[in-house]
Amino acid sequence: MPNIKASILSVKRDAKKRAKNAAEKSRVRTAMRKVLDAVDAGNGEEAKSLLRLACKTIDKAAANHVYHKNTAARKKSRLARKVNALK
């Protein structure tokens, strides 16, 4: 633990930010997993609706600077390709 006041505050702030980012990433991974499970099961309509929710979740994470915008776009694109391949 640091001795300098600013460093102590920085450690606390970073811990909060890390926890918040971890929760956000977990939400994104869960949403993506649901889409992929629907794709594996062959449920096209369910996969489409879950894709919309996953894209929304990914966009929120990118807006909160958890992911870079290009990373978010790449994740959405890969999911969309898999859902579209069902047709």
C-alpha positions in Angstrom: 0.0 0.0 0.0 1.4 3.4 -0.9 2.2 6.1 1.7 1.5 9.1 -0.4 -2.1 10.4 -0.1 -2.7 10.8 -3.9 -1.4 7.3 -4.5 -3.7 5.8 -1.8 -6.7 7.5 -3.4 -5.5 6.3 -6.8 -5.4 2.7 -5.6 -8.9 3.0 -4.2 -10.3 4.6 -7.4 -8.6 2.0 -9.6 -10.1 -0.8 -7.6 -13.6 0.6 -8.0 -13.0 1.1 -11.8 -11.6 -2.4 -12.2 -14.6 -4.0 -10.4 -17.0 -1.9 -12.6 -15.2 -2.9 -15.8 -15.2 -6.5 -14.8 -18.9 -6.5 -14.2 -19.5 -4.8 -17.6 -17.3 -7.3 -19.4 -19.1 -10.2 -17.7 -22.4 -8.8 -18.9 -21.1 -8.6 -22.5 -19.7 -12.2 -22.4 -23.0 -13.5 -21.0 -25.0 -11.8 -23.7 -22.6 -13.1 -26.4 -22.7 -16.6 -25.0 -26.5 -16.6 -25.1 -26.4 -15.6 -28.8 -23.9 -18.3 -29.6 -25.9 -21.0 -27.7 -29.0 -20.0 -29.7 -27.0 -20.3 -32.9 -25.6 -23.7 -32.0 -29.2 -24.8 -31.2 -30.3 -23.5 -34.6 -32.9 -21.1 -33.2 -32.8 -18.3 -35.8 -35.5 -16.1 -34.3 -34.3 -16.4 -30.8 -30.7 -15.7 -32.0 -31.8 -12.5 -33.8 -33.6 -11.2 -30.7 -30.6 -12.1 -28.5 -28.3 -10.5 -31.0 -30.1 -7.2 -30.6 -29.7 -7.3 -26.8 -26.1 -8.3 -27.1 -25.4 -5.4 -29.5 -27.0 -3.0 -27.1 -24.9 -4.4 -24.2 -21.7 -4.1 -26.3 -22.6 -0.6 -27.3 -23.1 0.4 -23.7 -19.8 -1.1 -22.7 -18.1 0.8 -25.5 -19.8 4.1 -24.5 -18.5 3.6 -20.9 -14.9 3.1 -22.3 -14.8 -0.5 -21.2 -14.1 -1.6 -24.8 -12.5 0.4 -27.7 -15.1 1.3 -30.3 -13.4 -1.0 -32.9 -13.3 -3.9 -30.5 -17.1 -3.4 -29.9 -17.7 -3.3 -33.7 -15.6 -6.4 -34.2 -17.5 -8.3 -31.5 -20.9 -7.3 -33.0 -19.8 -8.1 -36.5 -18.7 -11.6 -35.5 -21.9 -12.3 -33.8 -24.0 -11.0 -36.7 -22.1 -13.2 -39.1 -22.8 -16.3 -37.1 -26.5 -15.4 -36.8 -26.8 -14.6 -40.5 -25.1 -17.9 -41.4 -28.2 -19.7 -40.0 -30.3 -18.6 -42.9 
